[in-house]
Amino acid sequence: MNRGTPPLAILRGTPPLAILRGTAAAALLLALAGCAGAAGGNARLDTVEASGDGTLRIGLILDNTGEQSFLNDAQRAAAEAAVKDINAAGGHKGKPVELIIEMGDDAGQQARKLVDGKADAVVGPTDSSHAAAAIDVLSAARTPLISPANSAAALSTYKSGGYYFRTAPTDVAQASVLVKLAKDGGARKISVVHQDSAYGNDVSAAVAAAATAAGLETVSTTAFKPGAAQKAAAAAREAKPDAVVLIAREDAQGALAELNNAGLSGSKLILSDGAFAQYGSGLGSKALDGARAVVPGGLPSAAFQARLLAISPGLKDLSFGAEAYDAVNLAALAAATAGDDAGRSIAANLITASGGTPDGQETAPAGKTCRTYADCLAVLKTGAKINYDGESGHIAFDSHGDITAANFMVFTYGVDNRAVLTGREAAGRTAG
């Protein structure tokens, strides 16, 4: 499966981002509303004393099953590559770092096994709806969790006690990029058509706010249920917008067909990440000609792709590989910064290791930029602070455990309703 024309066909498949980030949204919301978390305070900001046992153990939760199980491969290969690099640079305080891997569809159970295995930090899960179960177990054990893929906005304020981080941007981070694409295309008025879901509601609200900040007028905002987008499309047409932003995961194709029937097609359309797909003959001729879409992340370097393929020759997709690699490195660098492998010490030093600040305001780099564990370790040995920016780009955690900047790829559709990569954009703050 191919999202565009990247150097390797395995780059990013369609539609893992749409499926995984939207799966069991209702279950996630119930978990967020009904669970207060197992730990209070904010471990990200604590000052703690060393309490580790001298061996750094990093756990990996691989929660992809069924049709999405192929997504495990890139994350596993990336974690193995990171641990190999860390150990080649001397490991943690001269001892090899250990990688403990758990697989299955019960993230909470995997987390419990990792705690039993004395994991000091854990990377995962992929699906946002699985995060709460893992957070509750790990925060109770004072073990930080760093997800390479979770994007649900509500997780920013989940009561983890400060033990939850993620190297992936939140869904709402794309709002400023969607608005920029509209403005760059000459739009002064936009209509927003969004799926009636947590994802659609969160991103549409963020788009409206970003439009106001950019000096654009939002002339209509209409929600739709999958399979019933006709009224929403008609409302957008009546508002006479210069551009229409479609925010959807389920049945984005049906919504695009209704927009096309309403006379809103081609370059007027801007698609959120959940609506991105290679539609081809699934839509009418030229329905998307000139339309643009965003996809979070960036193209992994050729060297990084080659490394993952060397570890896992059958790799079919690189989704979340770079983010998983960086999550492992950050856990190890936080331990190196603290001089201690205990989970509390790692949680308390992840913001510093990432080059972030608690308030997320980066008026100047918080430390010397370094892009590998070895380079960062060399900086730490001089007594200076580090600012790790790895394979996934700029990170800089804030007090929510969110990254404060995000990269997006921009795809443009042709007459065949297929998209090719045409640009890159960066978004600022990703969390409130």
C-alpha distance (Angstrom), angle and dihedral (degrees) to the residues before:
residue distance angle dihedral
M1 . . .
N2 3.77 . .
R3 3.79 133.3 .
G4 3.78 96.5 -164.0
T5 3.78 136.6 -49.0
P6 3.80 105.3 -41.6
P7 3.81 120.1 153.4
L8 3.78 93.0 -96.6
A9 3.78 124.3 41.0
I10 3.80 89.0 -139.5
L11 3.80 92.3 62.9
R12 3.80 102.6 110.5
G13 3.77 126.2 -16.5
T14 3.77 130.8 -143.1
P15 2.98 123.3 -88.4
P16 3.87 110.0 -0.2
L17 3.81 95.1 108.0
A18 3.78 92.4 50.3
I19 3.79 94.6 46.5
L20 3.77 100.2 41.7
R21 3.76 98.5 44.5
G22 3.76 93.8 47.2
T23 3.81 100.3 40.3
A24 3.81 115.5 119.1
A25 3.79 93.3 -5.9
A26 3.78 90.7 162.3
A27 3.79 91.1 53.0
L28 3.78 90.0 50.8
L29 3.79 93.1 50.9
L30 3.79 91.0 49.3
A31 3.77 90.0 50.6
L32 3.78 92.1 48.7
A33 3.79 92.1 48.6
G34 3.78 97.7 42.7
C35 3.79 104.4 39.3
A36 3.77 122.5 69.8
G37 3.79 94.1 -168.2
A38 3.77 127.4 -111.0
A39 3.79 98.5 -98.6
G40 3.79 134.8 50.0
G41 3.79 130.6 -149.4
N42 3.77 123.9 30.6
A43 3.79 115.6 -72.9
R44 3.82 88.7 -172.1
L45 3.81 88.8 73.3
D46 3.81 100.7 36.7
T47 3.78 127.5 117.6
V48 3.79 107.4 -138.2
E49 3.79 140.0 176.3
A50 3.80 123.1 -121.1
S51 3.79 112.8 -88.4
G52 3.81 106.3 154.1
D53 3.78 126.8 124.4
G54 3.80 94.8 -126.0
T55 3.81 98.0 -102.5
L56 3.79 119.2 94.2
R57 3.80 111.8 -143.9
I58 3.80 120.8 -174.2
G59 3.79 119.5 -164.9
L60 3.80 126.1 -152.3
I61 3.81 123.5 -153.4
L62 3.81 112.4 -157.6
D63 3.80 105.4 -172.4
N64 3.81 100.6 165.6
T65 3.80 114.1 116.4
G66 3.79 137.4 165.3
E67 3.80 115.2 7.7
Q68 3.82 91.5 -2.0
S69 3.81 96.5 51.0
F70 3.81 90.7 103.1
L71 3.81 87.7 72.5
N72 3.80 89.0 70.8
D73 3.78 91.4 68.6
A74 3.81 99.0 65.4
Q75 3.79 93.3 45.6
R76 3.79 92.8 47.7
A77 3.80 92.6 47.3
A78 3.81 90.7 47.4
A79 3.80 92.9 49.5
E80 3.80 90.8 48.6
A81 3.82 90.3 48.7
A82 3.80 91.4 50.4
V83 3.82 93.7 49.3
K84 3.80 89.9 47.5
D85 3.83 90.1 53.1
I86 3.80 92.4 46.0
N87 3.79 92.7 50.7
A88 3.80 91.9 45.5
A89 3.81 86.7 57.7
G90 3.80 92.0 52.8
G91 3.78 101.5 -80.8
H92 3.79 118.6 -121.0
K93 3.80 111.0 -24.7
G94 3.79 90.5 -25.2
K95 3.81 96.6 -49.5
P96 3.83 124.8 105.8
V97 3.79 116.7 -102.2
E98 3.80 113.2 -123.3
L99 3.81 125.0 -138.8
I100 3.81 117.3 -150.6
I101 3.81 115.9 -167.7
E102 3.80 127.3 -160.1
M103 3.80 125.2 -178.8
G104 3.80 134.3 -170.6
D105 3.79 143.5 84.8
D106 3.82 96.4 -84.6
A107 3.81 106.6 80.2
G108 3.79 92.3 -179.7
Q109 3.80 91.8 55.8
Q110 3.80 91.0 47.1
A111 3.79 89.7 50.8
R112 3.80 91.1 52.2
K113 3.81 90.9 51.7
L114 3.79 90.4 50.1
V115 3.79 91.4 50.8
D116 3.81 88.5 50.7
G117 3.80 87.7 50.3
K118 3.82 89.8 55.6
A119 3.80 96.1 -113.6
D120 3.81 110.0 178.0
A121 3.81 94.9 -161.6
V122 3.80 132.7 8.8
V123 3.81 132.3 -148.2
G124 3.83 118.7 -151.0
P125 2.97 167.9 -8.1
T126 3.81 112.9 -174.0
D127 3.81 100.9 -158.0
S128 3.81 116.4 68.4
S129 3.79 90.6 -145.1
H130 3.81 89.5 62.4
A131 3.80 94.9 50.7
A132 3.80 99.4 85.1
A133 3.81 94.2 57.8
A134 3.80 92.0 50.8
I135 3.81 94.0 43.1
D136 3.79 93.1 52.7
V137 3.79 93.3 52.9
L138 3.79 96.2 42.4
S139 3.80 98.1 42.6
A140 3.81 89.2 53.3
A141 3.81 87.3 54.3
R142 3.83 91.2 45.3
T143 3.78 90.9 -118.4
P144 3.82 119.3 141.3
L145 3.80 119.4 -126.7
I146 3.80 120.0 -153.5
S147 3.80 115.1 -170.4
P148 3.81 118.9 -157.9
A149 3.81 93.1 -162.8
N150 3.83 116.3 22.9
S151 3.80 110.8 121.6
A152 3.83 107.2 164.4
A153 3.81 107.6 128.3
A154 3.81 92.7 -142.1
L155 3.80 91.2 66.6
S156 3.81 89.9 71.1
T157 3.79 89.7 75.9
Y158 3.80 99.8 31.5
K159 3.80 109.1 132.7
S160 3.78 100.0 -111.5
G161 3.78 95.6 143.7
G162 3.80 87.2 -115.5
Y163 3.80 96.0 -59.8
Y164 3.83 97.5 113.1
F165 3.82 125.3 88.5
R166 3.80 135.5 156.6
T167 3.79 135.4 -159.9
A168 3.82 91.7 -157.6
P169 3.83 122.5 83.5
T170 3.78 122.0 -110.9
D171 3.80 118.7 -106.2
V172 3.81 91.8 -107.6
A173 3.82 92.1 58.7
Q174 3.80 89.6 81.6
A175 3.81 93.0 62.3
S176 3.79 96.6 87.5
V177 3.81 90.7 47.8
L178 3.83 92.8 50.3
V179 3.79 89.5 51.4
K180 3.80 92.5 46.0
L181 3.80 90.4 53.8
A182 3.80 89.7 52.5
K183 3.79 92.7 48.5
D184 3.81 93.2 44.9
G185 3.80 87.0 54.4
G186 3.79 90.6 57.4
A187 3.80 99.0 -100.6
R188 3.79 120.7 152.4
K189 3.80 96.5 170.0
I190 3.79 126.0 41.7
S191 3.77 135.8 -173.2
V192 3.79 120.5 -151.4
V193 3.80 119.6 -147.4
H194 3.78 111.7 -175.3
Q195 3.75 141.2 172.5
D196 3.80 112.7 -106.4
S197 3.81 96.3 -115.1
A198 3.79 139.2 100.1
Y199 3.80 89.7 -90.2
G200 3.80 94.3 47.2
N201 3.78 95.2 44.2
D202 3.81 94.8 46.6
V203 3.78 95.8 47.0
S204 3.82 94.8 42.4
A205 3.81 90.9 53.2
A206 3.80 89.7 49.5
V207 3.82 91.1 48.5
A208 3.80 91.4 52.4
A209 3.82 90.7 50.9
A210 3.80 91.9 46.4
A211 3.81 90.8 48.6
T212 3.80 91.3 54.1
A213 3.79 90.8 48.9
A214 3.81 89.9 50.3
G215 3.81 93.4 49.2
L216 3.81 95.9 -108.4
E217 3.79 124.4 133.0
T218 3.80 119.8 -128.3
V219 3.79 101.6 -146.1
S220 3.81 96.8 -179.3
T221 3.78 140.3 7.1
T222 3.79 116.3 -168.6
A223 3.79 131.3 174.9
F224 3.79 126.5 -150.7
K225 3.77 138.9 -172.9
P226 3.82 117.4 -126.4
G227 3.78 108.7 -84.3
A228 3.81 93.1 19.0
A229 3.80 107.9 75.5
Q230 3.82 98.3 123.7
K231 3.82 95.7 98.0
A232 3.78 92.5 45.2
A233 3.79 90.8 51.7
A234 3.80 91.2 48.5
A235 3.81 91.1 50.2
A236 3.79 90.2 52.0
R237 3.82 91.0 50.2
E238 3.82 92.0 50.7
A239 3.82 90.6 52.8
K240 3.82 89.9 60.4
P241 3.83 97.0 -139.7
D242 3.78 126.2 -176.4
A243 3.81 89.4 -137.1
V244 3.80 137.9 12.1
V245 3.80 122.5 -143.8
L246 3.80 112.1 -153.9
I247 3.80 115.0 -158.0
A248 3.79 112.7 -175.0
R249 3.75 147.2 120.3
E250 3.77 108.1 -176.4
D251 3.83 114.6 55.9
A252 3.79 96.4 -3.3
Q253 3.80 86.4 150.1
G254 3.81 91.2 58.3
A255 3.80 90.9 49.2
L256 3.80 91.0 49.9
A257 3.80 90.4 50.5
E258 3.82 90.4 52.6
L259 3.80 91.6 47.5
N260 3.79 89.0 50.6
N261 3.83 90.3 50.5
A262 3.81 88.0 51.6
G263 3.78 91.2 55.5
L264 3.79 95.0 -102.9
S265 3.78 108.1 122.1
G266 3.77 145.9 117.5
S267 3.78 118.8 23.6
K268 3.81 92.5 3.7
L269 3.81 89.5 72.4
I270 3.79 128.1 86.9
L271 3.81 117.3 -177.6
S272 3.79 128.7 -152.4
D273 3.79 119.8 -133.4
G274 3.80 92.2 -96.2
A275 3.81 91.3 55.3
F276 3.78 94.4 49.5
A277 3.81 116.3 113.1
Q278 3.78 140.5 129.8
Y279 3.82 96.5 -98.4
G280 3.79 99.9 175.7
S281 3.81 112.4 160.1
G282 3.81 90.2 -3.7
L283 3.80 87.2 90.8
G284 3.77 132.5 43.2
S285 3.78 120.9 -81.6
K286 3.82 112.2 -70.3
A287 3.81 91.6 -4.2
L288 3.80 90.2 139.1
D289 3.80 101.0 27.5
G290 3.81 103.7 145.3
A291 3.80 95.5 3.3
R292 3.79 116.3 137.8
A293 3.80 132.7 -145.1
V294 3.79 136.5 -174.8
V295 3.79 129.9 -135.0
P296 3.82 121.0 -173.6
G297 3.78 119.9 -119.0
G298 3.76 132.6 27.7
L299 3.75 139.4 -98.0
P300 3.80 109.7 -74.7
S301 3.78 111.9 -122.0
A302 3.78 117.0 -97.2
A303 3.80 89.3 -115.3
F304 3.80 92.1 53.7
Q305 3.79 92.3 47.3
A306 3.79 89.8 50.9
R307 3.80 91.4 50.3
L308 3.80 93.0 52.7
L309 3.79 91.5 46.4
A310 3.79 90.0 51.5
I311 3.81 89.5 55.3
S312 3.82 95.1 40.5
P313 3.84 110.1 21.7
G314 3.81 92.4 -178.5
L315 3.80 93.3 57.0
K316 3.81 110.7 141.7
D317 3.81 101.4 177.5
L318 3.80 135.8 25.5
S319 3.80 98.1 -157.1
F320 3.82 111.8 146.6
G321 3.81 92.6 -1.9
A322 3.81 95.1 117.5
E323 3.80 91.5 44.2
A324 3.82 91.7 50.3
Y325 3.80 91.5 48.4
D326 3.80 90.6 52.6
A327 3.81 92.7 45.9
V328 3.82 91.1 57.0
N329 3.80 92.4 46.1
L330 3.79 92.1 48.7
A331 3.79 92.2 51.6
A332 3.80 90.0 52.2
L333 3.81 93.2 44.3
A334 3.79 91.6 49.9
A335 3.80 88.1 53.1
A336 3.81 89.8 48.1
T337 3.80 91.0 48.9
A338 3.79 90.0 51.6
G339 3.78 94.5 39.7
D340 3.79 85.6 -133.7
D341 3.79 136.1 92.2
A342 3.83 99.0 -150.1
G343 3.80 117.0 121.4
R344 3.81 93.1 -121.5
S345 3.81 90.8 54.3
I346 3.79 92.1 48.5
A347 3.81 92.9 49.3
A348 3.80 90.9 48.7
N349 3.81 92.8 52.6
L350 3.80 104.4 39.6
I351 3.81 93.7 91.3
T352 3.80 90.8 51.4
A353 3.81 94.0 45.0
S354 3.81 90.9 51.1
G355 3.79 92.4 51.8
G356 3.79 91.5 -114.8
T357 3.78 133.5 132.8
P358 3.82 128.4 -137.9
D359 3.81 93.1 -113.1
G360 3.80 92.9 44.3
Q361 3.79 92.7 -125.3
E362 3.79 109.1 135.4
T363 3.78 105.8 -170.4
A364 3.80 89.0 155.0
P365 3.81 135.2 1.8
A366 3.79 109.3 -76.8
G367 3.80 92.0 -144.7
K368 3.78 144.3 -6.6
T369 3.79 111.4 -57.5
C370 3.80 114.3 -116.1
R371 3.80 129.2 168.6
T372 3.80 105.8 -161.6
Y373 3.79 135.5 46.2
A374 3.81 91.0 -115.8
D375 3.80 93.4 51.1
C376 3.80 92.6 46.1
L377 3.79 91.6 48.0
A378 3.80 89.3 53.8
V379 3.81 89.7 53.1
L380 3.80 91.8 49.5
K381 3.81 90.4 52.2
T382 3.82 88.9 60.6
G383 3.79 89.9 56.9
A384 3.80 94.0 -110.5
K385 3.79 126.7 127.2
I386 3.79 120.7 -109.0
N387 3.79 135.2 -133.7
Y388 3.81 107.4 -160.0
D389 3.80 114.6 -155.0
G390 3.78 109.1 170.3
E391 3.78 142.0 167.9
S392 3.82 93.8 -45.0
G393 3.81 93.6 50.4
H394 3.79 130.9 -122.8
I395 3.81 114.5 9.0
A396 3.86 116.5 165.7
F397 3.81 104.9 164.5
D398 3.81 120.1 -139.6
S399 3.80 129.5 -153.9
H400 3.82 90.1 -77.9
G401 3.79 91.2 57.1
D402 3.82 89.5 -112.4
I403 3.79 126.4 131.9
T404 3.79 112.0 -113.0
A405 3.79 98.2 -145.2
A406 3.78 132.7 38.1
N407 3.78 137.9 -168.4
F408 3.79 123.9 -136.8
M409 3.77 133.5 -169.8
V410 3.80 116.9 -138.3
F411 3.81 119.1 -144.3
T412 3.80 126.0 -167.8
Y413 3.80 123.6 -156.1
G414 3.78 124.6 -132.9
V415 3.80 133.2 -153.8
D416 3.81 89.7 -77.0
N417 3.84 91.6 59.5
R418 3.76 90.4 -114.6
A419 3.78 122.6 125.1
V420 3.78 132.7 -134.2
L421 3.78 129.1 -168.5
T422 3.80 109.4 -95.7
G423 3.78 106.4 161.7
R424 3.77 152.0 -17.7
E425 3.78 132.2 -116.4
A426 3.79 134.4 -172.1
A427 3.79 125.2 -142.7
G428 3.78 126.4 -156.0
R429 3.78 127.3 -143.1
T430 3.79 112.9 15.3
A431 3.77 100.8 -173.0
G432 3.73 139.2 40.8
